[in-house]
Amino acid sequence: MKIIDVKTFVVDCFRTNWVFVKVYTDEGITGVGEATLEYKEFALEGAIQHAKEAILGKDPMQIELIAHDLYRDAYWRGGAVLMSAISGIEMALWDIKGKALGVPVYQLLGGKMRDSVRIYVNGWFSGAKTPKEFGEKAKEAVKRGVTAMKWDPFGKNYLEISNKDLTTALECIDEVRKAVGNEVELLIEGHGRFDVQTGIKIARELEQFKPKFFEEPTPPDDIHALKRVRDKSPVPISAGERLYGLRAFKDIFALDAVDFIQPDVSHAGGIMELKKIASLAEAYYIPFAPHNPSGPIANAATLQLAACTRNFSILEIMYSDVVYRKDVTDESLNYHDGYIDIPDKPGLGIELNEEECLKYPYQQHTLRHYTGALTDIRPPETAFYF
């Protein structure tokens, strides 16, 4: 079997653009991956094109060799663009291998340890502006069976936060906690906003709400800053969505800087790289809770990892999405009691509809985190897909 083509499909999805990768073989077996990288789509398409030139004619079953050579031969190693390109292609190769052998990817990675995985939802707060509105949105989510939810209550603050804005953020968390009760898990997102002292101050204020974790309190550029927050935080600290490759995670574990680790299958190097990162985390007794707010193919890949990874803890998933998410792939998720079942189809268990993808071409989107538009995360018309 040989690789004969690689195509990229960039699909507008309101918040960003999904970037899907499809690898074709001379035996008619195709594989899909996802390299969705917010706001760097043109650079990513170029990186995938360069990777395509390097892998045409190669055996798609040699996944480790192809991923290794793409990384080695880049020369300027690491970074979000290169690693996302590798991730999307690597994912597609696992899909091909699973289909060729007639088994789900998790069977190729050691077999299933669990039939379903607990989820927490992101995006449930869409459109909320005031603490009261967040509370009402939270009640609606719980009625749909949600048992864990994450959000960023910190507005457009960066590095520091005024007492007034911090009070508003804490009022928001308080309203949500009152709305959902103590049994629902709350996860507080920091989006890498704060300096060390502010991160510590906020972590101490969060203790009263008993969050599962405080995510990415400091910018991702310096894991020593993260370590300093964790040393003085009374709540668990999570991070890792903006780290790329096994070696970056080695450093964060050696420094003892996190309580939960959150690599993204679309950015950190793909399925096998995440499996290795999870195994390294396991040696430190650190739970594996992957970042997963993107599209249906990244979600399918992460579910395969959830099936076969010992220290898998909880899976992020978006609460709702654009109405045509159901059209661009044949995604089918079975949700119950706060859990999603692991699919058993060969490969990643998902197929891309190329014609539907072409109906929703690239649209420019910009980062909302520091503009005050953070909750404008979904269009007026959305659909639940699980």
C-alpha positions in Angstrom: 0.0 0.0 0.0 1.3 3.5 -0.9 0.2 7.0 -0.2 -0.9 8.7 -3.4 -2.5 12.0 -2.2 -3.1 14.2 0.8 -5.9 16.8 0.8 -6.8 19.5 3.2 -10.4 20.7 3.9 -10.8 24.0 5.7 -14.3 24.4 7.0 -15.8 27.4 8.7 -17.4 26.6 12.1 -18.1 30.1 13.4 -15.6 30.1 16.3 -12.7 29.1 14.1 -12.2 26.9 11.0 -11.9 23.2 11.2 -8.9 21.8 9.3 -9.4 18.3 8.2 -6.7 16.1 6.5 -7.5 13.2 4.3 -4.8 10.7 3.1 -5.5 8.6 0.0 -3.8 5.2 -0.9 -3.4 3.2 -4.0 -5.6 0.5 -2.5 -8.6 2.8 -2.1 -8.4 3.0 1.6 -8.5 6.5 2.9 -7.8 8.0 6.4 -8.9 11.2 8.0 -7.3 13.4 10.6 -7.8 16.8 12.1 -5.3 19.6 12.5 -7.6 22.4 13.5 -5.4 25.3 14.7 -7.2 28.5 15.6 -6.4 31.4 13.4 -3.3 30.0 11.6 -5.1 28.1 8.8 -3.0 29.5 5.9 0.3 28.6 7.6 -1.1 25.2 8.5 -2.2 24.4 4.9 1.3 25.2 3.7 2.9 23.0 6.3 0.6 20.1 5.3 1.5 20.7 1.7 5.2 20.4 2.5 4.5 17.2 4.5 2.5 15.8 1.5 5.6 16.2 -0.7 7.6 14.2 1.7 5.2 11.3 2.2 3.9 10.6 -1.3 4.8 7.0 -2.2 5.4 6.0 1.4 3.8 3.0 3.1 1.0 4.5 5.3 1.4 1.5 7.8 4.8 2.9 8.9 3.3 5.5 11.1 6.2 5.9 13.6 8.7 6.3 10.8 6.7 8.8 8.8 5.9 11.0 11.9 9.6 10.7 13.0 10.9 11.8 9.6 8.5 14.7 9.2 9.6 16.0 12.6 13.3 15.4 12.0 13.4 16.8 8.5 11.6 20.0 9.4 14.9 21.3 10.9 13.1 24.1 12.7 11.4 21.8 15.1 8.3 22.1 17.3 5.7 24.9 17.3 2.0 24.8 16.7 2.0 24.9 12.9 4.5 22.1 12.3 3.2 19.9 15.1 -0.5 20.3 14.0 0.4 19.3 10.5 2.1 16.2 11.7 -0.7 15.5 14.1 -3.4 15.6 11.4 -1.4 13.3 9.0 -0.5 10.9 11.8 -4.1 10.6 12.8 -5.1 9.8 9.3 -2.5 7.1 9.0 -3.9 5.4 12.1 -7.3 5.6 10.5 -5.9 3.8 7.4 -4.2 1.2 9.5 -7.3 0.4 11.5 -9.5 0.1 8.4 -6.9 -2.1 6.6 -6.9 -4.5 9.6 -10.6 -4.2 10.3 -10.2 -3.0 13.9 -10.7 0.2 15.9 -7.5 2.1 16.6 -7.7 1.4 20.3 -7.1 -2.3 19.5 -3.8 -1.3 17.9 -2.7 0.6 21.0 -3.3 -2.2 23.6 -7.0 -2.8 23.6 -10.0 -1.3 25.4 -9.9 -0.6 29.1 -13.3 1.1 29.3 -16.5 1.2 27.2 -17.3 4.8 27.9 -15.6 7.9 29.2 -16.8 10.8 31.4 -17.1 14.2 29.7 -17.1 17.8 30.7 -18.7 20.3 28.4 -17.3 23.6 27.1 -19.4 26.3 25.3 -22.5 25.6 27.4 -22.4 29.3 28.4 -22.8 30.7 24.9 -24.3 34.2 24.9 -24.2 34.6 28.7 -22.9 38.0 29.9 -23.9 38.4 33.6 -23.5 36.0 36.5 -27.2 35.4 36.6 -27.2 34.4 32.9 -24.4 32.0 33.5 -26.4 30.4 36.3 -29.4 30.0 34.0 -27.3 28.5 31.2 -25.8 26.1 33.8 -29.3 24.9 34.9 -30.2 24.2 31.3 -27.0 22.1 30.8 -27.7 20.0 33.9 -31.2 19.3 32.6 -29.5 17.7 29.6 -27.6 15.4 31.9 -24.3 17.3 32.1 -22.3 16.4 35.2 -19.2 18.6 34.6 -18.7 22.0 32.9 -15.9 24.3 32.2 -15.7 28.1 31.4 -13.6 31.2 31.7 -15.2 33.8 33.9 -12.4 36.4 33.7 -13.7 38.6 30.9 -10.9 40.3 28.9 -8.3 40.6 31.6 -4.7 39.8 30.9 -1.8 39.3 33.5 -3.6 41.3 36.2 -7.2 41.6 37.3 -8.9 44.4 39.2 -10.8 43.7 42.5 -14.0 44.7 40.7 -13.5 42.3 37.8 -12.4 39.5 40.2 -15.5 40.1 42.3 -17.6 39.7 39.1 -15.8 36.5 38.2 -16.3 35.1 41.6 -20.0 36.1 41.5 -20.3 34.2 38.2 -18.8 31.0 39.7 -21.0 31.4 42.8 -24.1 31.6 40.6 -23.2 28.5 38.7 -22.4 26.6 41.8 -25.7 27.5 43.4 -27.5 26.6 40.1 -26.0 23.2 39.7 -25.4 22.1 43.3 -22.3 20.4 44.7 -22.4 17.2 42.8 -21.7 18.8 39.4 -18.0 19.3 38.7 -16.9 22.8 37.9 -13.7 23.4 35.9 -12.3 26.9 35.8 -10.5 28.0 32.6 -7.7 30.6 32.8 -6.7 30.6 29.1 -3.1 31.5 30.1 -4.2 34.9 31.3 -2.4 35.8 34.5 1.0 36.6 36.0 2.2 34.5 38.9 0.9 36.6 41.8 -2.6 37.0 40.2 -2.8 33.3 39.4 -2.1 32.5 43.1 -4.6 35.1 44.3 -7.3 33.6 42.0 -6.5 30.0 42.9 -7.0 30.8 46.6 -10.3 32.5 45.9 -11.4 29.4 43.9 -11.0 27.0 46.7 -14.4 27.8 48.2 -16.1 26.4 45.0 -14.2 23.1 45.0 -13.3 23.1 41.3 -11.9 19.9 39.7 -9.1 22.1 38.4 -8.0 25.6 37.5 -6.7 25.4 33.9 -3.8 27.2 32.5 -3.5 30.1 35.0 -0.3 31.5 33.5 0.9 32.0 29.9 2.2 28.8 28.3 5.6 30.3 27.5 7.2 29.6 30.9 6.4 26.4 32.8 8.3 27.7 35.8 5.6 30.4 36.3 3.0 27.6 36.2 5.0 25.7 38.8 5.1 28.8 41.1 1.3 29.0 41.0 0.8 25.3 41.6 3.2 25.5 44.6 0.8 27.9 46.4 -2.5 26.8 44.9 -5.1 25.1 47.2 -6.9 23.7 44.1 -5.5 21.4 41.4 -3.8 23.0 38.4 -4.1 21.7 34.8 -2.2 22.7 31.6 -0.7 21.4 28.4 -2.9 22.3 25.5 -0.1 24.6 24.2 2.8 22.3 24.6 4.0 20.3 21.6 5.7 16.9 21.6 6.8 14.5 24.3 9.9 16.4 25.4 8.0 19.5 26.3 5.8 17.4 28.6 8.8 15.7 30.1 9.9 19.0 31.4 6.5 19.9 32.9 6.4 16.6 34.7 10.0 16.8 36.0 9.2 20.2 37.4 6.1 18.9 39.1 4.1 21.8 37.7 0.6 20.3 37.1 -2.0 18.1 38.7 -3.8 17.2 35.4 -2.2 17.1 31.9 -4.1 18.3 28.8 -2.3 17.7 25.5 -4.3 18.1 22.3 -4.3 15.3 19.7 -4.4 17.9 16.9 -1.3 19.8 18.1 1.0 17.7 20.3 2.0 15.2 17.6 -1.0 12.9 17.1 -2.3 9.7 18.6 0.9 7.9 19.4 2.5 11.0 20.8 -0.4 11.5 23.2 -0.2 7.8 24.2 3.4 8.4 25.1 2.7 11.6 27.0 -0.1 9.8 28.9 2.3 7.0 29.8 4.9 9.5 31.0 2.2 11.2 33.1 1.2 7.8 34.5 4.6 7.4 35.9 4.0 10.5 38.0 0.4 9.5 38.9 -0.9 12.5 36.9 -4.4 12.1 35.3 -4.7 12.5 31.6 -7.5 14.9 30.5 -6.9 15.9 26.9 -7.8 19.3 25.5 -10.6 18.6 22.9 -12.7 21.6 21.9 -12.3 21.2 18.1 -14.1 19.2 15.5 -15.6 15.7 15.0 -12.4 14.0 13.8 -10.3 15.2 16.7 -13.0 14.0 19.0 -13.1 10.6 17.4 -9.3 10.3 17.7 -9.4 11.3 21.4 -12.1 8.8 22.1 -9.8 6.1 20.8 -7.2 7.2 23.3 -9.8 7.4 26.0 -10.5 3.7 25.4 -7.0 2.4 25.9 -5.2 4.8 28.2 -4.8 3.7 31.8 -4.7 7.2 33.5 -7.5 8.7 31.3 -9.6 11.0 33.6 -12.1 13.1 31.8 -12.8 14.3 28.2 -13.5 17.8 27.1 -16.3 18.2 24.5 -18.2 21.1 23.1 -21.8 21.4 24.3 -23.2 22.2 20.9 -22.0 23.2 17.5 -22.9 24.6 14.1 -26.0 22.8 12.7 -24.0 21.3 9.8 -21.5 19.5 12.0 -23.8 16.4 11.4 -23.3 16.8 7.6 -19.5 17.2 7.2 -18.9 13.8 8.8 -21.0 10.7 9.8 -20.2 11.3 13.5 -22.5 9.3 15.8 -22.1 9.6 19.6 -24.0 7.8 22.3 -24.3 9.9 25.4 -25.7 8.8 28.7 -25.4 9.8 32.4 -22.4 12.2 31.8 -20.5 9.6 29.7 -19.9 9.0 25.9 -19.5 5.5 24.6 -16.3 4.5 22.8 -17.1 3.7 19.1 -16.2 0.2 17.8 -15.9 0.9 14.0 -12.6 0.2 12.2 -10.0 3.0 12.3 -11.2 6.2 13.9 -14.8 5.2 13.2 -15.6 8.4 11.3 -15.8 9.4 7.6 -15.5 12.9 6.0 -18.1 14.2 3.5 -15.9 16.1 1.1 -18.8 17.7 -0.8 -20.4 19.1 2.4 -17.0 20.4 3.6 -16.8 22.5 0.4 -20.1 24.2 1.2 -18.6 26.0 4.2 -15.2 27.5 3.1 -12.7 29.3 5.2 -13.9 32.5 7.0 -11.6 34.8 8.9 -12.1 34.6 12.7 -10.1 36.4 15.4 -9.3 35.6 19.0 -12.0 36.7 21.4 -10.3 36.1 24.7 -9.1 39.7 25.3 -11.9 41.6 23.6 -14.9 41.0 25.9 -16.5 38.7 23.3 -15.5 35.5 25.0 -19.0 34.0 25.3 -19.8 34.7 21.6 -18.7 31.2 20.9 -21.7 29.9 18.9 -24.0 31.3 16.2 -27.6 32.0 16.9 -28.6 28.6 15.4 -26.8 25.6 16.9 -27.4 21.9 17.3 -26.6 19.3 20.0 -24.7 16.4 18.5 -24.5 14.0 21.4 
